[in-house]
């Protein structure tokens, strides 16, 4: 075994150790330890990506001395390494970009707790991407849920506390459905490791046994993940959680937490049950309908939102709809589209939340969209970062989300029938609505104010951390747009070895 193959396990173990060490540190050391941790994990993940791209194959890492089915293991391939690399960069730039607001808004005595929760969310994300054990996935789903709810409530304000409790309740409902599903799955297969479950399910599908329980399993897991990912109409907890959290927390919740759940669902479909079996059960047809509804209804809610943060939060509902609609097309290109959009949306939405929060402060502490007029003259970098994100999510060519819409349309055309017409119409309506609220807001930033330029507060004018974070996120978004074809090709090749 090459030494680099140990890195995913090292990353998980190092993150867990740092979370423990952070608990005994004060705010400043805890902050720098967390930043160093994210940098170290990012460096190791890039090495793993290079290794998997060079070999073109996946491998299983057994933790401990006991082989399957008694031991636990993780599995790493091109898709896992590629997605985790994007997630690591998003985590790093989001943490850096939102550092000053988090210092300003979180009590000094509780800042180390904030860093612990960030470490735990980062830990859970890695585990969900790498794990090859379905019950281990459930354990880290719960860790993710509790840590994310704690992050929402870190500002200790009334709205944050209400949003955090609502977030936790709804996500625990989703976790319960997931647990019920895997409990039934264990009952009918007798296994928890994904490869062993896949063999058992294949045998059941061939014999025709347990078709109803298997359908119930897939439905429970799908609905559970849909609730946790805020698929329409399960998005009621999302606006309050995203719009009231600190910039880093909002960026991590929208960009990473929900994407970890979606990645796990894709693994469940492809690696655990088998995509052919999933397609035969008819669950994806229902998923497709709600995905399309989410594309439109999320955009409608975003148009009606009065605050910028609420607009960005509701737009996440629409973007999650794209992902689930792509999965509902029952094709490999649909899965590739879902994976691609998970990465593209993660990079873009984090940039929007970080830039939006700072831009509100630069414009006098407003949260209303109409009060952002002339924001470019207050802080050009913030306005440019927001505008890039707005253009991207609208679907402007040469940017990453444009490739999502192209790939989704291509998948729909290949499927044909009613799916093609529905997708083409939904993409057109969603894109039009995206242009209304995103481009409309972005254009407002460049309209000069009648009073002239406003002198910026020192925290906005002299904030190198926000600058580094936003420049990094802008570079990541541009790179993903300009080099989308190699990225998509790697996902397509990795999917062939993903099962």
C-alpha positions in Angstrom: 0.0 0.0 0.0 1.3 3.4 -0.9 1.7 5.8 2.0 -0.6 8.4 0.4 -3.5 5.9 0.6 -3.4 6.4 4.4 -4.2 10.1 4.1 -8.0 9.9 4.2 -7.9 8.0 7.5 -5.2 10.4 8.8 -7.5 13.4 7.8 -10.5 11.9 9.8 -8.3 11.1 12.8 -6.5 14.4 12.8 -9.8 16.3 12.6 -11.2 14.4 15.6 -8.0 15.0 17.6 -8.1 18.8 16.8 -11.8 19.0 17.9 -10.7 17.5 21.3 -7.7 19.8 21.7 -9.7 22.8 20.7 -12.0 22.3 23.7 -9.2 23.2 26.1 -7.9 26.2 24.1 -9.0 29.8 24.2 -10.4 31.7 21.2 -7.3 32.8 19.3 -5.3 29.5 19.6 -8.5 27.6 18.8 -9.0 29.7 15.7 -5.5 29.2 14.4 -5.6 25.5 15.2 -8.8 25.0 13.2 -7.3 27.0 10.3 -4.1 24.9 10.4 -6.2 21.7 10.5 -8.2 22.7 7.4 -5.0 23.5 5.5 -3.4 20.2 6.5 -6.5 18.2 5.4 -6.7 20.1 2.2 -3.0 19.4 1.4 -3.5 15.6 2.1 -6.7 15.5 0.1 -5.0 17.1 -2.9 -2.4 14.4 -2.7 -5.1 11.7 -2.6 -6.7 13.3 -5.6 -3.5 13.2 -7.5 -3.0 9.5 -6.6 -6.5 8.5 -7.6 -6.3 10.4 -10.9 -3.0 8.7 -11.7 -4.2 5.2 -10.9 -7.8 5.7 -12.1 -9.1 3.2 -9.6 -10.6 3.2 -6.1 -9.3 1.4 -3.1 -10.7 0.2 0.3 -8.9 1.2 3.5 -9.6 -1.2 6.3 -9.5 0.4 9.8 -8.1 -2.1 12.3 -7.2 -5.8 11.8 -10.7 -7.2 11.2 -11.8 -7.6 7.6 -15.4 -7.3 6.4 -18.1 -8.0 7.5 -16.8 -7.5 11.1 -14.5 -4.6 10.6 -15.1 -1.0 9.4 -13.6 0.5 6.3 -13.6 3.5 4.1 -13.4 3.6 0.3 -11.7 6.2 -1.8 -11.8 6.8 -5.5 -11.7 9.6 -8.0 -15.2 10.9 -7.2 -14.6 10.9 -3.4 -11.2 12.6 -3.8 -12.4 15.2 -6.3 -15.5 16.2 -4.3 -13.6 16.3 -1.1 -10.9 18.5 -2.6 -13.6 21.0 -3.6 -15.2 20.8 -0.2 -11.9 21.4 1.5 -11.1 24.5 -0.4 -14.6 25.8 0.2 -14.2 25.1 3.9 -10.9 26.9 4.1 -11.9 30.0 2.2 -15.3 30.2 4.0 -13.6 30.0 7.4 -11.0 32.7 6.4 -13.6 34.9 4.7 -16.0 34.9 7.6 -13.4 35.1 10.3 -13.8 38.8 11.2 -17.6 38.7 11.4 -17.4 35.5 13.5 -15.0 37.2 15.9 -17.3 40.2 16.1 -20.6 38.4 16.6 -19.6 35.4 18.8 -18.8 35.8 22.5 -15.1 35.5 23.2 -15.7 32.9 25.9 -17.6 30.7 23.4 -15.3 31.1 20.4 -13.5 27.8 21.1 -16.9 26.1 21.1 -17.5 27.6 17.7 -14.2 26.1 16.5 -15.1 22.7 17.9 -18.4 22.7 16.0 -16.6 23.7 12.8 -14.2 20.8 13.3 -17.1 18.4 13.9 -19.0 19.5 10.8 -15.7 19.1 8.8 -15.2 15.7 10.4 -18.7 14.5 9.5 -18.3 15.7 6.0 -15.2 13.7 5.5 -16.8 10.6 7.0 -19.9 10.9 4.9 -17.8 11.1 1.7 -15.4 8.3 2.5 -17.3 5.8 4.7 -18.2 2.4 3.3 -20.4 1.4 6.2 -24.0 2.5 6.3 -24.4 2.6 10.1 -21.2 4.7 10.4 -22.8 7.1 7.9 -25.8 7.4 10.3 -23.5 8.1 13.3 -21.9 11.0 11.4 -25.2 12.2 10.1 -26.2 12.7 13.8 -22.9 14.4 14.6 -23.4 16.7 11.6 -26.9 17.6 12.7 -26.1 18.5 16.3 -22.9 20.4 15.3 -24.7 22.4 12.6 -27.6 23.2 14.9 -25.1 24.5 17.5 -23.4 26.6 14.9 -26.7 28.3 13.9 -27.3 29.2 17.6 -23.8 30.6 18.2 -24.8 34.2 17.9 -27.1 33.7 21.0 -29.9 35.9 19.6 -33.6 35.1 19.7 -34.0 34.4 15.9 -30.8 32.3 15.9 -32.1 30.2 18.8 -35.5 29.6 17.2 -33.8 28.9 13.8 -31.4 26.5 15.5 -34.1 24.6 17.3 -36.2 24.3 14.2 -33.2 23.2 12.2 -32.4 20.5 14.8 -36.0 19.2 15.0 -36.5 18.9 11.2 -33.1 17.3 10.7 -33.7 14.8 13.5 -36.9 13.8 11.7 -34.8 13.2 8.6 -32.2 11.3 10.6 -35.0 9.1 12.1 -36.3 8.2 8.7 -32.8 7.3 7.6 -32.3 5.1 10.6 -35.6 3.3 10.1 -34.6 2.7 6.5 -31.2 1.2 7.3 -32.7 -0.9 10.1 -35.1 -2.6 7.7 -32.2 -3.0 5.2 -30.1 -4.7 7.8 -33.0 -7.0 8.7 -33.4 -8.2 5.1 -29.7 -8.4 4.1 -27.9 -8.9 7.4 -25.0 -6.5 6.5 -23.9 -3.0 7.2 -20.9 -2.6 4.8 -22.0 -1.2 1.5 -20.4 -3.8 -0.7 -22.0 -6.6 1.3 -25.4 -5.0 1.2 -25.1 -4.5 -2.5 -24.6 -8.2 -3.0 -27.6 -9.1 -0.8 -29.8 -6.6 -2.6 -28.8 -7.9 -6.0 -29.7 -11.4 -4.9 -33.1 -10.2 -3.6 -33.8 -8.3 -6.8 -32.9 -11.4 -8.9 -35.3 -13.6 -6.9 -38.0 -11.0 -6.6 -38.1 -11.4 -2.8 -38.8 -8.5 -0.4 -39.6 -6.0 -3.1 -42.1 -4.1 -0.9 -39.7 -3.8 2.1 -36.9 -2.8 -0.3 -39.2 -0.1 -1.8 -40.0 1.1 1.7 -36.2 1.3 2.6 -35.4 3.4 -0.5 -38.4 5.7 0.2 -37.5 6.2 3.9 -33.8 7.0 3.1 -34.7 9.2 0.2 -37.3 11.2 2.2 -34.9 11.4 5.2 -32.1 12.9 3.1 -34.6 15.1 1.2 -35.7 16.6 4.6 -32.1 17.2 5.7 -31.2 18.7 2.3 -34.2 21.1 2.2 -35.7 19.7 -0.9 -39.1 21.4 -1.6 -41.5 21.1 0.2 -39.3 20.3 3.2 -37.4 23.6 3.1 -39.3 25.5 5.9 -36.3 25.3 8.3 -33.8 26.6 5.8 -34.4 30.4 5.4 -34.1 31.1 9.1 -31.1 28.9 9.6 -29.1 30.3 6.6 -30.1 34.0 6.8 -29.5 34.4 10.6 -26.2 32.6 10.9 -22.7 34.1 10.7 -21.2 34.2 7.2 -19.0 31.2 7.8 -21.8 29.1 9.3 -24.2 30.1 6.5 -21.6 29.2 3.9 -20.8 25.8 5.5 -24.5 24.9 6.0 -25.5 25.7 2.4 -22.3 24.6 0.7 -21.1 21.6 2.7 -23.6 20.1 5.1 -26.4 19.6 2.6 -23.9 18.4 0.0 -22.6 15.7 2.4 -26.1 14.3 2.7 -26.6 14.4 -1.0 -23.3 12.7 -1.7 -24.4 10.0 0.8 -27.7 9.6 -1.0 -25.9 9.1 -4.3 -23.7 6.5 -2.7 -26.8 4.8 -1.3 -28.4 4.6 -4.8 -25.3 3.5 -6.7 -23.1 1.6 -4.2 -25.6 0.2 -1.7 -28.8 -0.6 -3.6 -27.6 -0.5 -7.2 -28.9 2.1 -9.6 -30.7 -0.4 -11.8 -32.7 -1.6 -8.8 -33.4 2.0 -7.8 -34.8 2.8 -11.2 -37.0 -0.3 -11.1 -38.7 0.8 -7.9 -40.2 4.0 -9.2 -39.0 6.2 -6.4 -36.9 8.4 -8.8 -40.1 9.5 -10.6 -41.4 11.1 -7.4 -38.0 12.6 -6.7 -37.9 14.1 -10.2 -41.3 15.9 -9.6 -40.3 17.5 -6.4 -36.9 18.4 -7.8 -38.5 20.3 -10.6 -41.0 21.9 -8.2 -38.0 23.0 -6.1 -36.3 24.6 -9.1 -39.3 26.9 -9.6 -40.7 27.4 -6.1 -37.3 28.2 -4.6 -36.8 30.8 -7.2 -40.2 32.3 -6.7 -39.6 32.6 -2.9 -36.2 34.2 -3.7 -37.9 36.8 -5.9 -40.2 37.7 -3.1 -37.5 38.0 -0.4 -36.8 41.5 0.8 -33.4 40.9 2.4 -30.3 39.8 0.5 -29.5 36.9 2.9 -33.0 35.5 2.7 -32.9 35.8 -1.1 -29.6 33.7 -1.2 -31.1 31.2 1.3 -34.2 30.6 -0.8 -32.1 30.3 -3.9 -30.5 27.2 -2.3 -33.9 25.5 -2.5 -33.9 26.1 -6.2 -30.3 24.8 -6.6 -31.1 21.7 -4.5 -34.0 21.1 -6.8 -31.6 21.0 -9.8 -29.6 18.2 -8.0 -32.6 16.1 -7.2 -34.2 16.6 -10.6 -30.9 15.4 -12.2 -31.0 12.3 -10.0 -34.6 11.7 -11.0 -33.7 11.4 -14.7 -32.5 7.8 -14.0 -29.4 8.1 -16.1 -25.6 8.1 -15.5 -25.3 11.6 -17.0 -27.9 12.7 -14.5 -25.8 11.4 -11.6 -22.8 13.2 -13.0 -24.9 16.4 -13.3 -25.9 16.0 -9.7 -22.3 15.6 -8.5 -21.1 18.5 -10.6 -23.8 20.8 -9.4 -23.1 19.8 -5.8 -19.5 21.0 -6.2 -20.5 24.1 -8.3 -23.2 25.2 -5.9 -20.9 24.7 -2.9 -18.2 27.0 -4.3 -20.7 29.7 -5.4 -23.1 29.8 -2.5 -20.2 30.2 0.1 -18.9 33.2 -1.9 -22.4 34.8 -2.0 -22.9 34.4 1.8 -19.5 35.7 2.7 -19.6 38.7 0.4 -23.3 39.5 1.2 -22.7 39.7 5.0 -19.7 42.1 4.6 -21.5 44.1 1.9 -24.4 44.7 4.3 -22.0 46.1 6.8 -20.3 48.2 4.2 -23.6 49.8 3.3 -24.4 50.8 6.9 -25.6 47.5 8.4 -28.6 47.1 6.2 -30.1 43.7 5.3 -32.5 45.0 2.6 -31.8 44.4 -1.0 -33.0 47.9 -2.0 -30.4 49.5 0.3 -27.4 48.0 -1.4 -27.5 50.7 -4.1 -23.9 51.9 -4.8 -22.2 49.0 -2.9 -19.6 48.8 -5.5 -18.4 52.3 -4.6 -18.2 51.3 -1.0 -16.3 48.0 -1.5 -15.5 46.9 -5.1 -14.2 43.5 -4.1 -17.4 42.5 -2.2 -19.6 43.7 -5.1 -17.5 41.9 -7.7 -17.6 38.7 -5.7 -21.4 38.9 -5.2 -21.9 39.7 -8.9 -19.7 36.8 -10.0 -21.9 34.5 -7.8 -25.1 36.0 -9.2 -23.9 35.6 -12.8 -22.9 32.0 -12.1 -26.2 30.9 -10.5 -28.1 32.6 -13.3 -26.3 30.4 -15.8 -24.0 32.7 -17.7 -21.7 30.8 -20.2 -18.1 30.0 -19.2 -19.2 29.6 -15.5 -19.8 26.4 -13.7 -23.6 26.5 -13.2 -24.0 27.0 -17.0 -22.5 23.6 -17.4 -25.1 22.2 -14.9 -27.9 23.5 -17.1 -26.3 22.2 -20.2 -25.7 18.7 -18.7 -29.2 18.6 -17.2 -30.7 19.5 -20.5 -28.5 16.9 -22.3 -29.6 14.2 -19.8 -33.3 15.1 -20.2 -33.0 14.9 -24.0 -31.4 11.5 -23.8 -34.2 10.3 -21.6 -36.8 11.9 -23.8 -40.5 11.7 -23.4 -42.2 13.9 -20.8 -39.0 14.3 -18.8 -37.5 16.3 -21.7 -40.3 18.8 -21.9 -40.6 19.2 -18.2 -36.8 19.8 -17.7 -36.6 22.2 -20.6 -39.5 24.3 -19.3 -38.3 24.2 -15.7 -34.8 25.3 -16.6 -36.1 28.1 -18.7 -38.5 29.4 -16.0 -35.9 29.0 -13.3 -33.2 30.8 -15.3 -35.6 33.7 -16.0 -36.4 34.0 -12.3 -32.7 33.7 -11.4 -32.1 36.6 -13.7 -34.8 38.7 -12.0 -33.6 38.4 -8.5 -29.8 37.8 -8.9 -29.0 40.1 -11.8 -31.5 42.7 -10.5 -29.7 42.8 -7.2 -26.2 42.7 -8.8 -27.1 45.7 -11.1 -28.2 47.7 -8.0 -24.7 47.4 -6.6 -23.3 49.5 -9.5 -25.8 52.3 -9.4 -24.2 55.4 -7.8 -25.9 56.8 -4.7 -27.1 60.4 -4.7 -25.2 61.2 -1.6 -21.9 60.0 -3.1 -19.3 57.6 -1.7 -19.6 56.6 2.0 -16.5 56.2 4.1 -16.2 52.5 5.1 -15.8 51.3 8.7 -12.2 50.1 9.3 -13.4 46.5 9.8 -14.6 46.5 6.2 -11.9 48.6 4.6 -9.0 46.8 6.2 -9.9 43.2 6.4 -7.2 41.0 4.8 -9.0 37.8 5.8 -12.2 38.6 3.9 -10.1 39.6 1.0 -8.1 36.3 1.0 -11.3 34.3 1.4 -13.2 36.0 -1.4 -10.3 36.1 -3.8 -9.9 32.4 -3.2 -13.5 31.6 -3.8 -13.6 33.8 -6.9 -10.6 31.9 -8.3 -12.2 28.5 -7.4 -15.4 29.5 -9.2 -13.6 30.8 -12.3 -11.4 27.7 -12.4 -14.4 25.3 -12.2 -16.1 27.2 -15.0 -13.1 27.4 -17.3 -12.0 23.8 -16.7 -15.4 22.2 -16.4 -14.9 19.6 -19.1 -11.9 17.9 -17.4 -13.9 18.0 -14.1 -17.0 16.4 -15.7 -14.8 13.8 -17.5 -13.2 12.8 -14.2 -16.6 12.5 -12.6 -17.9 10.4 -15.5 -14.8 8.1 -15.4 -15.0 7.8 -11.6 -18.6 6.9 -11.7 -17.8 3.8 -13.8 -15.8 2.6 -10.8 -18.0 4.0 -8.1 -20.3 1.0 -7.6 
